[in-house]
Amino acid sequence: MNGQIGAVLDGRAVVHTTLFSDTPSTAVIAATEGTLQLPGPFHQPGDVVFSPEGARH
């Protein structure tokens, strides 16, 4: 049964998803200028948190 996938996209991004366990529904986008966090569930409208590069979480 297919229920999970992991992929490296263009050598710059890594994604993973699964249907086999209860995982957090958050998303994180990390870049050179900082990090964007979508606390979740990421597929619904809600908060977006930006942390500049070097900021402590």
C-alpha positions in Angstrom: 0.0 0.0 0.0 1.4 3.4 -1.0 0.9 5.9 1.9 4.1 8.0 2.2 6.5 9.9 0.0 9.7 11.8 0.4 11.4 13.9 -2.2 14.3 16.2 -2.8 13.2 19.0 -5.1 15.8 20.5 -7.4 18.4 19.9 -4.7 17.0 22.8 -2.6 13.9 21.5 -0.8 13.0 18.3 1.1 9.3 17.2 1.5 7.9 14.3 3.3 4.3 13.2 4.0 2.7 10.0 5.3 -0.8 8.6 5.9 0.6 5.9 8.3 0.8 8.0 11.4 -0.6 11.1 13.1 2.0 13.8 12.3 1.8 17.5 13.0 0.0 19.6 10.3 2.6 22.4 10.3 4.8 23.6 7.6 8.2 25.3 7.7 9.9 27.1 4.8 13.6 27.9 5.6 15.6 30.3 3.4 18.7 32.4 3.6 16.8 35.5 4.9 14.9 33.6 7.6 12.2 31.0 8.3 8.4 31.1 7.6 6.3 28.9 9.9 2.7 28.0 9.3 1.7 26.6 12.7 -1.1 24.6 11.3 -3.1 23.2 9.9 -1.0 24.5 7.0 -3.8 23.8 4.5 -6.2 26.2 6.2 -6.0 30.0 6.6 -4.2 31.0 9.8 -1.1 32.5 11.2 2.2 32.9 9.4 5.3 33.5 11.6 8.5 35.0 10.1 11.8 34.6 12.0 14.7 36.6 10.5 18.0 34.8 10.0 19.9 34.4 13.3 16.8 34.9 15.5 16.3 32.5 18.3 13.0 30.5 18.4 
